Amino acid sequence: MKKLLLDIYYVWKNEMKVVFRDPAVILLLVIVPLLYPVLYAFLYNNETVHEVKAIVVDESNTSLSREFVRKVDGAADVHVVATVANMEEAREAMRRKEAYGIIVIPRSFSTDLNTNKQTTVSLYSDISSMLYYKALLLTCTEVSLDMGANIRVEDMGYGTQEQDAATMQAVDYEWVPFYNVSNGFASFLVPAILILVIQQTLLLGVGTIVGTHNDKKRFTVASLVSEGKDVHPLKLTIGKGFCYSMIYFVSSAWILRVVPYIFDLPQIGNPETIAVFLFPYILAASFFAMTISYFSSQREFIMLLIVFTSLPFLFLSGISWPWPAVPEPLKAVAYLLPSTPGIHGFVKINTMGATLPDVWFEFVTLWVHAVVYCILATLMYYWWIDNYDPKYKGKHPSITKF
């Protein structure tokens, strides 16, 4: 046992030297995890938008259509910058970015309402930001409901104040948003992104290390260069995993506690529960990164991999789409990634105040990932030595046995 621990310590120490002697690895494993969360939180910090510019095409041009436009313009989230004669003018204003939405009131608007028929108001939005669409859609919906309620009162004939109120709104309701109190974009999205940042930057850094060894034809990594050291792949994998995990145990305090505090994001979870939950996640993400990194044939390869996987990994987590609506085959693929149970569990604890028993499934899944990817990383190390370093294997036959 003592020799096992000493060998793991030896690998850990040498891998720390590898990390902090390579400027690119320092950038990817240390600096990027510190800067990325700040960048994402800053970009999404404006959780809601107000006074979204809109163009109105009023084909009806009646008192009722003008009332609709006044109420939309009077709302906090929309500002009607102009009323134009046709759609072509409105499209041209959209192309010049003078507005981010078009509201089209049909010619039959007033006639339909006065004859107890349903009418339609069309809304076109610049989808470059979902916040524009949300502001325009909710405002137009609320105005249409309000005007519809007033029309119902007029049709029923004026009664007492209580009767009019009951006619306008038969069911009294109150809007109470749980967890995401500000009903903002950053509050629901950024916590998930922060967890994914940990996994992806680990993959970037570890892949760069392996790619560098391949570029330089130095297939025996720095942890094996000491002559006479009997260090086999399992010890190498565990030592390296502890090295990367230790760096991220420190970084995660900044990523998941300080940055959300600076940008006033929801943080109602118990810090101790979060720390316990993160332990298997960071281990699993480290071993996952090591497993994938052995495919990094050159230093730049891992960059391409990150570009093509980051968005799919985020979408597969189910954070941008209701998890029950995700097809079962995609769920199976998603749970091959540590980020999926990591995101689910962290959001439940941090944003919804869940306890560890509440996320027991995700917690156990992360431990399974840690064990499975540790084994896979060890097997990949065997494969790496067999294919790329037969001379070293010949000099040190103990490398292939435990």
C-alpha positions as CSV (number, residue, x, y, z in Angstrom):
1,M,0.0,0.0,0.0
2,K,2.8,2.4,0.9
3,K,4.5,1.8,-2.5
4,L,1.2,2.3,-4.3
5,L,0.7,5.7,-2.6
6,L,4.3,6.7,-3.2
7,D,4.0,5.8,-6.9
8,I,0.7,7.8,-7.2
9,Y,2.4,10.7,-5.5
10,Y,5.3,10.5,-7.9
11,V,3.0,10.6,-10.9
12,W,1.0,13.4,-9.4
13,K,4.1,15.5,-8.7
14,N,5.5,15.0,-12.2
15,E,2.2,15.7,-13.9
16,M,2.0,19.0,-11.9
17,K,5.3,19.9,-13.4
18,V,4.0,19.1,-16.9
19,V,1.0,21.3,-16.4
20,F,2.8,24.3,-15.0
21,R,5.7,24.2,-17.4
22,D,3.6,24.4,-20.5
23,P,2.1,27.9,-21.1
24,A,-0.7,26.6,-23.3
25,V,-1.8,24.1,-20.6
26,I,-1.7,26.7,-17.9
27,L,-3.9,28.8,-20.1
28,L,-6.4,26.0,-20.7
29,L,-6.4,24.4,-17.3
30,V,-6.0,27.4,-15.0
31,I,-6.7,30.7,-16.7
32,V,-9.6,29.8,-19.0
33,P,-11.7,28.2,-16.2
34,L,-11.3,31.5,-14.3
35,L,-12.2,33.7,-17.2
36,Y,-14.9,31.7,-19.1
37,P,-17.4,31.8,-16.3
38,V,-17.0,35.6,-16.0
39,L,-17.5,36.0,-19.7
40,Y,-20.6,33.8,-19.9
41,A,-22.2,35.4,-16.8
42,F,-21.4,38.9,-18.1
43,L,-22.9,38.1,-21.6
44,Y,-26.1,36.8,-20.1
45,N,-26.3,39.1,-17.1
46,N,-28.9,41.3,-18.7
47,E,-31.5,38.7,-18.0
48,T,-34.5,40.6,-19.3
49,V,-34.9,43.3,-22.0
50,H,-37.1,46.4,-21.9
51,E,-38.2,48.8,-24.6
52,V,-37.7,46.4,-27.5
53,K,-38.2,48.4,-30.6
54,A,-41.2,47.3,-32.8
55,I,-42.7,48.5,-36.1
56,V,-46.5,48.3,-36.5
57,V,-48.3,47.7,-39.8
58,D,-51.8,48.9,-39.0
59,E,-54.0,47.9,-41.9
60,S,-57.2,48.5,-39.9
61,N,-56.4,52.1,-38.9
62,T,-59.4,52.3,-36.5
63,S,-59.8,53.4,-32.9
64,L,-59.6,49.8,-31.7
65,S,-56.4,49.1,-33.6
66,R,-54.9,52.4,-32.3
67,E,-55.9,51.4,-28.8
68,F,-54.1,48.1,-29.2
69,V,-50.9,49.9,-30.4
70,R,-51.1,52.4,-27.5
71,K,-51.3,49.6,-25.0
72,V,-48.4,47.7,-26.5
73,D,-46.3,50.9,-26.6
74,G,-47.2,51.6,-23.0
75,A,-45.9,48.3,-21.8
76,A,-42.5,48.3,-20.2
77,D,-41.0,45.7,-22.5
78,V,-41.9,47.1,-26.0
79,H,-41.5,50.5,-27.6
80,V,-43.3,51.1,-30.9
81,V,-40.9,53.3,-32.9
82,A,-43.2,53.7,-36.0
83,T,-46.3,52.8,-37.8
84,V,-45.9,52.1,-41.5
85,A,-48.2,51.4,-44.4
86,N,-47.0,48.0,-45.5
87,M,-44.8,45.0,-44.7
88,E,-42.1,46.0,-47.1
89,E,-41.4,49.2,-45.2
90,A,-41.4,47.2,-42.0
91,R,-39.0,44.6,-43.4
92,E,-36.6,47.3,-44.5
93,A,-36.7,48.8,-41.0
94,M,-35.8,45.4,-39.6
95,R,-33.0,45.0,-42.0
96,R,-31.6,48.4,-40.9
97,K,-31.9,47.2,-37.3
98,E,-34.2,50.1,-36.5
99,A,-36.6,47.5,-34.9
100,Y,-36.5,44.0,-33.7
101,G,-40.2,43.0,-34.3
102,I,-43.1,43.7,-36.6
103,I,-46.7,43.7,-35.4
104,V,-49.3,43.3,-38.1
105,I,-52.9,44.3,-37.4
106,P,-55.3,43.0,-40.1
107,R,-57.8,45.1,-42.0
108,S,-60.7,43.2,-40.4
109,F,-59.4,43.8,-36.8
110,S,-62.1,46.3,-35.8
111,T,-64.9,44.6,-37.8
112,D,-64.2,41.2,-36.3
113,L,-64.2,42.5,-32.7
114,N,-67.4,44.5,-33.2
115,T,-69.2,41.4,-34.7
116,N,-68.0,39.0,-31.9
117,K,-65.6,37.3,-34.2
118,Q,-62.1,36.2,-33.3
119,T,-59.4,38.3,-34.9
120,T,-55.7,37.6,-35.4
121,V,-52.7,39.9,-34.8
122,S,-49.5,38.6,-36.4
123,L,-46.1,39.0,-34.8
124,Y,-42.7,38.7,-36.5
125,S,-39.6,38.8,-34.3
126,D,-35.8,39.1,-34.8
127,I,-34.8,35.7,-33.5
128,S,-31.2,36.6,-33.1
129,S,-32.1,37.0,-29.4
130,M,-34.8,34.9,-27.7
131,L,-35.2,37.8,-25.3
132,Y,-36.6,40.0,-28.1
133,Y,-39.1,37.3,-29.0
134,K,-40.1,36.8,-25.4
135,A,-40.7,40.5,-24.7
136,L,-42.8,41.0,-27.9
137,L,-44.8,37.9,-27.5
138,L,-45.7,38.3,-23.8
139,T,-46.6,42.0,-24.3
140,C,-48.9,41.4,-27.3
141,T,-50.5,38.4,-25.5
142,E,-51.2,40.4,-22.3
143,V,-52.6,43.4,-24.3
144,S,-54.9,41.1,-26.3
145,L,-56.2,39.4,-23.2
146,D,-56.8,42.8,-21.5
147,M,-58.6,44.1,-24.5
148,G,-60.6,40.9,-24.8
149,A,-61.7,41.2,-21.2
150,N,-62.9,44.8,-21.7
151,I,-64.9,43.8,-24.8
152,R,-66.6,41.0,-22.8
153,V,-67.6,43.5,-20.2
154,E,-69.1,45.8,-22.8
155,D,-71.0,42.9,-24.4
156,M,-72.4,41.8,-21.1
157,G,-73.7,45.3,-20.2
158,Y,-72.4,47.3,-17.4
159,G,-73.1,45.9,-13.9
160,T,-71.6,46.4,-10.5
161,Q,-67.9,46.7,-10.1
162,E,-67.7,43.2,-8.7
163,Q,-69.7,41.8,-11.7
164,D,-67.4,43.5,-14.2
165,A,-64.3,42.2,-12.4
166,A,-65.7,38.7,-12.5
167,T,-66.6,39.0,-16.2
168,M,-63.1,40.3,-17.0
169,Q,-61.3,37.5,-15.1
170,A,-63.4,34.5,-14.1
171,V,-60.5,32.8,-12.4
172,D,-58.2,34.9,-10.2
173,Y,-54.6,33.9,-10.4
174,E,-51.2,35.0,-9.2
175,W,-47.9,34.5,-11.1
176,V,-45.3,33.2,-8.7
177,P,-42.1,32.1,-10.3
178,F,-40.2,29.3,-8.4
179,Y,-36.4,29.4,-8.1
180,N,-35.9,31.7,-11.1
181,V,-37.4,34.7,-9.3
182,S,-36.3,37.3,-11.9
183,N,-37.6,35.0,-14.7
184,G,-34.3,35.7,-16.4
185,F,-32.3,33.9,-19.0
186,A,-29.0,33.8,-17.0
187,S,-30.5,32.4,-13.9
188,F,-31.5,29.2,-15.6
189,L,-28.8,28.8,-18.2
190,V,-25.5,30.0,-16.6
191,P,-25.4,27.4,-13.8
192,A,-25.6,24.6,-16.4
193,I,-22.9,26.3,-18.5
194,L,-20.6,26.6,-15.5
195,I,-20.7,22.8,-14.9
196,L,-20.1,22.1,-18.6
197,V,-17.1,24.6,-18.6
198,I,-15.4,22.4,-16.0
199,Q,-15.7,19.3,-18.2
200,Q,-14.8,21.0,-21.5
201,T,-11.8,22.9,-20.2
202,L,-10.5,19.7,-18.6
203,L,-10.8,18.1,-22.0
204,L,-9.0,21.0,-23.6
205,G,-6.1,20.9,-21.2
206,V,-5.6,17.2,-21.0
207,G,-6.0,16.8,-24.7
208,T,-3.4,19.5,-25.3
209,I,-0.9,17.6,-23.0
210,V,-1.4,14.3,-24.9
211,G,-1.4,16.1,-28.3
212,T,1.9,17.8,-27.4
213,H,3.5,14.4,-26.6
214,N,2.3,13.1,-29.9
215,D,3.6,16.2,-31.8
216,K,7.1,15.8,-30.2
217,K,7.1,12.1,-30.6
218,R,7.6,11.8,-26.9
219,F,5.2,9.0,-26.3
220,T,6.5,8.2,-22.8
221,V,4.9,11.0,-20.9
222,A,6.8,12.9,-18.3
223,S,5.6,10.7,-15.4
224,L,7.5,7.7,-16.9
225,V,10.9,9.3,-17.7
226,S,12.6,8.3,-14.5
227,E,14.6,5.2,-15.2
228,G,13.9,2.2,-13.1
229,K,10.5,3.4,-11.9
230,D,7.9,0.7,-11.9
231,V,4.8,2.8,-12.6
232,H,2.0,0.9,-14.4
233,P,-1.0,2.4,-16.2
234,L,-3.4,2.2,-13.3
235,K,-1.1,4.2,-11.0
236,L,-0.4,6.6,-13.9
237,T,-4.2,7.1,-14.5
238,I,-5.0,7.7,-10.8
239,G,-2.0,10.0,-10.3
240,K,-2.8,12.1,-13.3
241,G,-6.5,12.2,-12.4
242,F,-5.7,13.4,-9.0
243,C,-3.5,16.1,-10.4
244,Y,-6.2,17.5,-12.7
245,S,-8.9,17.1,-10.1
246,M,-6.9,19.0,-7.5
247,I,-6.6,21.9,-9.8
248,Y,-10.3,22.0,-10.5
249,F,-11.3,21.5,-6.8
250,V,-9.7,24.9,-6.3
251,S,-11.0,26.4,-9.5
252,S,-14.6,25.2,-8.8
253,A,-14.8,27.5,-5.7
254,W,-14.4,30.5,-8.1
255,I,-16.5,29.0,-10.9
256,L,-19.5,27.9,-8.9
257,R,-19.5,30.2,-5.9
258,V,-17.7,33.5,-6.5
259,V,-18.8,34.2,-10.1
260,P,-22.6,33.5,-9.3
261,Y,-22.2,35.7,-6.3
262,I,-20.7,38.6,-8.3
263,F,-23.5,38.5,-10.9
264,D,-26.3,37.9,-8.4
265,L,-27.3,34.5,-9.8
266,P,-29.4,32.1,-7.7
267,Q,-27.5,30.3,-4.9
268,I,-29.8,28.8,-2.4
269,G,-28.0,25.4,-2.1
270,N,-26.0,24.3,0.9
271,P,-22.2,24.8,0.1
272,E,-21.3,21.6,1.9
273,T,-23.8,19.6,-0.2
274,I,-22.5,21.2,-3.4
275,A,-18.9,20.3,-2.4
276,V,-19.8,16.7,-1.7
277,F,-21.6,16.4,-5.0
278,L,-18.8,18.0,-7.0
279,F,-16.2,15.6,-5.7
280,P,-17.3,12.6,-8.0
281,Y,-18.2,15.0,-10.8
282,I,-14.7,16.5,-11.0
283,L,-13.2,13.0,-10.8
284,A,-15.5,11.7,-13.5
285,A,-14.8,14.7,-15.7
286,S,-11.0,14.2,-15.2
287,F,-11.0,10.5,-16.2
288,F,-13.4,11.2,-19.0
289,A,-11.0,13.9,-20.4
290,M,-8.1,11.5,-20.1
291,T,-10.0,8.7,-21.9
292,I,-10.9,11.0,-24.8
293,S,-7.5,12.8,-24.9
294,Y,-5.7,9.6,-26.1
295,F,-7.3,10.1,-29.5
296,S,-5.6,13.6,-29.7
297,S,-3.1,12.8,-32.4
298,Q,-1.8,16.4,-32.4
299,R,-1.9,19.4,-30.2
300,E,-4.6,21.3,-32.2
301,F,-7.0,18.3,-32.6
302,I,-8.7,18.8,-29.2
303,M,-9.7,22.3,-30.1
304,L,-11.8,21.0,-33.0
305,L,-13.3,18.4,-30.8
306,I,-14.4,21.0,-28.3
307,V,-15.9,23.2,-31.0
308,F,-18.1,20.4,-32.3
309,T,-19.1,18.9,-29.0
310,S,-19.8,21.8,-26.6
311,L,-23.2,22.8,-27.9
312,P,-24.4,19.1,-28.4
313,F,-23.3,18.3,-24.9
314,L,-25.3,21.3,-23.5
315,F,-28.4,20.4,-25.5
316,L,-28.1,16.7,-24.5
317,S,-28.1,17.7,-20.8
318,G,-31.8,18.7,-21.2
319,I,-31.3,22.2,-19.8
320,S,-32.6,23.9,-22.9
321,W,-35.5,21.4,-23.5
322,P,-37.8,19.7,-20.9
323,W,-36.0,16.5,-19.9
324,P,-39.2,14.3,-20.0
325,A,-39.6,15.4,-23.7
326,V,-36.1,14.2,-24.7
327,P,-36.3,10.9,-26.6
328,E,-35.0,7.9,-24.7
329,P,-32.2,7.1,-27.2
330,L,-30.8,10.6,-26.7
331,K,-31.1,10.3,-22.9
332,A,-29.0,7.1,-23.1
333,V,-26.4,9.0,-25.1
334,A,-26.5,12.0,-22.7
335,Y,-25.9,9.8,-19.7
336,L,-22.6,8.6,-21.1
337,L,-21.3,12.1,-20.3
338,P,-20.5,13.2,-16.8
339,S,-21.8,16.7,-17.6
340,T,-25.4,15.4,-17.8
341,P,-25.9,14.1,-14.3
342,G,-23.5,16.9,-13.1
343,I,-25.8,19.6,-14.6
344,H,-29.0,18.0,-13.3
345,G,-27.7,17.5,-9.8
346,F,-26.0,20.9,-9.5
347,V,-29.0,22.9,-10.7
348,K,-31.3,21.0,-8.3
349,I,-28.9,21.7,-5.4
350,N,-27.8,25.2,-6.2
351,T,-30.9,26.7,-7.7
352,M,-33.7,24.7,-6.2
353,G,-32.3,23.9,-2.7
354,A,-32.2,20.2,-3.0
355,T,-30.4,18.0,-0.5
356,L,-28.0,15.1,-1.3
357,P,-30.7,12.4,-1.0
358,D,-32.8,14.4,-3.5
359,V,-30.0,14.0,-6.1
360,W,-28.9,10.6,-5.1
361,F,-29.4,9.1,-8.6
362,E,-27.2,11.8,-10.1
363,F,-24.6,11.4,-7.3
364,V,-24.4,7.6,-7.7
365,T,-24.3,8.0,-11.5
366,L,-21.2,10.3,-11.2
367,W,-19.4,7.7,-9.1
368,V,-20.2,5.1,-11.7
369,H,-18.8,7.4,-14.3
370,A,-15.6,8.0,-12.2
371,V,-15.0,4.3,-11.9
372,V,-15.8,3.4,-15.5
373,Y,-13.8,6.2,-17.1
374,C,-10.9,5.5,-14.7
375,I,-10.9,1.9,-16.0
376,L,-11.2,3.1,-19.6
377,A,-8.4,5.6,-19.2
378,T,-6.2,2.8,-17.9
379,L,-7.0,0.6,-20.8
380,M,-6.4,3.5,-23.2
381,Y,-3.0,3.9,-21.6
382,Y,-2.2,0.2,-22.3
383,W,-3.3,0.8,-25.9
384,W,-1.2,3.9,-26.2
385,I,1.9,2.2,-25.0
386,D,1.3,-0.9,-27.2
387,N,0.9,1.3,-30.3
388,Y,3.2,4.2,-29.8
389,D,6.0,3.1,-27.4
390,P,7.0,-0.5,-28.0
391,K,10.6,0.3,-27.1
392,Y,9.7,1.6,-23.7
393,K,7.4,-1.4,-23.1
394,G,10.3,-3.7,-24.0
395,K,12.6,-2.0,-21.5
396,H,10.0,-2.1,-18.8
397,P,7.9,-5.2,-19.1
398,S,6.3,-4.4,-15.7
399,I,4.4,-1.6,-17.4
400,T,1.9,-4.2,-18.7
401,K,1.1,-5.9,-15.5
402,F,-0.3,-4.9,-12.1
